[in-house]
Amino acid sequence: MQARPFWLAVDGMRGPEDRAVVMAAILGCDPDAEVAVLPGRDVFAVRSAAPAEALRQAVQAAGFIAALRDHPPAEVSVAGVAGFIAVMLVQALLGAVVGLVAGLAAGFAMVALDPRCGTPGDSGGCAMGIPMVAIGGAVLGAPAGAALAIFRRWRRLSGAGHGG
């Protein structure tokens, strides 16, 4: 059987002794398994020819809660969160600008196409519609840009955009 990589997220470990117990449980089930602990996390990277479920059950029999993962969990850091917030704010600003420009274009198009605009009874109502539509476009564009940033990050983290 071909060795296959997977990750075991283990809950309940309190220190290096517990990590050693989990390693022993995995190696007791498959002595040829390659096992490494992800730094600073309770996740084990495992490459084994044994069934992943058998290794998970061995870890559970050792007194821990274990969950199988096909990929390592995403790492969360302050710099990563701050970077994402910055990207989201920039995309929200770009969305507001695009919405503003689209709103201006729509406002001018409505004035140009409405035969009542510019007539003696108009009193500037049509011209006042231009900034209102532009502001509305910006108000709708900003959250649309932020939502796009969130969607793109979700696709990247879930692997949805990479065929798997």
C-alpha positions as CSV (number, residue, x, y, z in Angstrom):
1,M,0.0,0.0,0.0
2,Q,1.3,3.5,-0.9
3,A,2.1,5.9,1.9
4,R,-0.4,8.8,1.9
5,P,0.0,12.1,3.7
6,F,-2.7,13.4,6.1
7,W,-2.9,15.5,9.2
8,L,-4.2,14.6,12.7
9,A,-5.5,17.5,14.8
10,V,-5.2,16.3,18.4
11,D,-7.1,17.9,21.3
12,G,-6.2,17.5,24.9
13,M,-2.4,17.7,24.8
14,R,-0.8,19.6,27.6
15,G,2.9,19.4,26.8
16,P,5.8,17.5,25.3
17,E,5.0,14.3,27.2
18,D,1.5,14.2,25.6
19,R,3.1,14.8,22.2
20,A,5.4,11.8,22.8
21,V,2.4,9.6,23.8
22,V,0.6,10.6,20.6
23,M,3.8,9.9,18.5
24,A,4.1,6.5,20.3
25,A,0.5,5.6,19.5
26,I,0.9,6.5,15.8
27,L,4.3,4.6,15.5
28,G,2.8,1.7,17.5
29,C,0.2,1.3,14.8
30,D,2.6,1.8,11.9
31,P,6.4,1.7,12.8
32,D,7.3,3.0,9.3
33,A,5.1,6.1,9.5
34,E,6.7,9.5,9.1
35,V,5.4,11.8,11.8
36,A,6.1,15.5,12.5
37,V,4.4,18.0,14.8
38,L,3.5,21.3,13.2
39,P,5.3,24.0,15.2
40,G,3.3,25.7,17.9
41,R,0.2,23.6,17.1
42,D,-1.5,20.4,18.1
43,V,-1.4,19.0,14.6
44,F,0.6,16.1,13.4
45,A,1.7,15.7,9.8
46,V,1.7,12.0,9.0
47,R,2.7,9.9,6.0
48,S,1.7,6.3,6.5
49,A,0.7,3.2,4.5
50,A,-1.7,2.3,7.3
51,P,-5.3,3.5,7.1
52,A,-5.6,7.0,8.5
53,E,-8.7,6.0,10.5
54,A,-6.7,3.2,12.2
55,L,-4.0,5.8,13.3
56,R,-6.8,8.2,14.5
57,Q,-8.3,5.4,16.6
58,A,-4.9,4.6,18.1
59,V,-4.5,8.2,19.2
60,Q,-8.0,8.2,20.6
61,A,-7.2,4.9,22.5
62,A,-4.2,6.8,24.0
63,G,-6.7,9.2,25.6
64,F,-6.9,12.1,23.2
65,I,-9.5,13.4,20.8
66,A,-8.2,13.3,17.2
67,A,-9.6,14.4,13.9
68,L,-8.4,13.6,10.4
69,R,-7.7,16.4,8.0
70,D,-6.7,16.1,4.3
71,H,-4.8,19.4,4.5
72,P,-3.2,21.3,7.4
73,P,-5.4,23.9,9.1
74,A,-4.9,27.5,8.0
75,E,-2.5,29.4,10.2
76,V,-3.9,32.5,11.8
77,S,-1.6,35.3,12.8
78,V,-2.0,39.0,13.8
79,A,0.0,40.0,10.7
80,G,-2.2,37.8,8.4
81,V,-5.4,39.2,9.9
82,A,-4.1,42.8,9.6
83,G,-3.1,42.1,6.0
84,F,-6.5,40.7,5.2
85,I,-8.2,43.7,6.8
86,A,-6.0,46.0,4.7
87,V,-6.8,44.2,1.5
88,M,-10.5,44.2,2.4
89,L,-10.5,48.0,3.0
90,V,-8.6,48.7,-0.2
91,Q,-11.1,46.6,-2.2
92,A,-14.0,48.3,-0.4
93,L,-12.5,51.7,-1.4
94,L,-12.1,50.5,-5.0
95,G,-15.7,49.2,-4.9
96,A,-16.9,52.6,-3.7
97,V,-14.9,54.4,-6.5
98,V,-16.3,52.0,-9.2
99,G,-19.8,52.4,-7.7
100,L,-19.4,56.2,-7.7
101,V,-18.3,56.3,-11.4
102,A,-21.0,53.9,-12.4
103,G,-23.6,56.0,-10.4
104,L,-22.4,59.2,-12.2
105,A,-22.7,57.5,-15.5
106,A,-26.2,56.2,-14.7
107,G,-27.2,59.6,-13.3
108,F,-26.0,61.5,-16.5
109,A,-27.7,58.8,-18.7
110,M,-31.0,59.2,-16.8
111,V,-30.9,63.0,-17.3
112,A,-30.0,62.7,-20.9
113,L,-32.7,60.2,-21.6
114,D,-35.5,61.8,-19.6
115,P,-37.3,64.3,-21.9
116,R,-38.7,66.3,-18.9
117,C,-35.2,67.2,-17.7
118,G,-34.1,70.7,-18.7
119,T,-37.7,71.8,-19.4
120,P,-39.1,75.0,-17.8
121,G,-40.8,73.1,-15.0
122,D,-37.7,71.1,-14.0
123,S,-36.4,73.4,-11.3
124,G,-33.1,71.4,-11.0
125,G,-34.6,68.1,-9.8
126,C,-33.0,66.1,-12.6
127,A,-29.6,67.6,-11.9
128,M,-30.0,66.8,-8.2
129,G,-30.6,63.1,-9.1
130,I,-27.0,62.8,-10.5
131,P,-25.2,63.1,-7.2
132,M,-27.8,61.0,-5.4
133,V,-27.4,58.1,-7.8
134,A,-23.6,58.5,-7.6
135,I,-23.6,58.4,-3.8
136,G,-26.0,55.4,-3.9
137,G,-23.5,53.6,-6.3
138,A,-20.6,54.3,-3.9
139,V,-22.7,53.1,-0.9
140,L,-23.5,49.9,-2.7
141,G,-20.0,49.5,-4.2
142,A,-18.1,49.6,-0.9
143,P,-19.7,46.6,0.7
144,A,-19.6,44.8,-2.6
145,G,-15.8,45.3,-2.8
146,A,-15.4,44.1,0.8
147,A,-17.6,41.0,0.1
148,L,-15.5,40.3,-3.0
149,A,-12.3,40.3,-0.8
150,I,-13.9,37.9,1.7
151,F,-15.1,35.6,-1.1
152,R,-11.6,35.5,-2.7
153,R,-9.9,34.8,0.6
154,W,-12.4,32.0,1.4
155,R,-11.8,30.4,-2.1
156,R,-8.0,30.6,-1.5
157,L,-8.2,29.1,2.0
158,S,-10.7,26.4,1.0
159,G,-8.9,25.4,-2.1
160,A,-12.1,25.9,-4.1
161,G,-10.2,27.8,-6.8
162,H,-7.5,25.2,-7.2
163,G,-9.5,22.2,-8.2
164,G,-9.8,20.7,-4.8
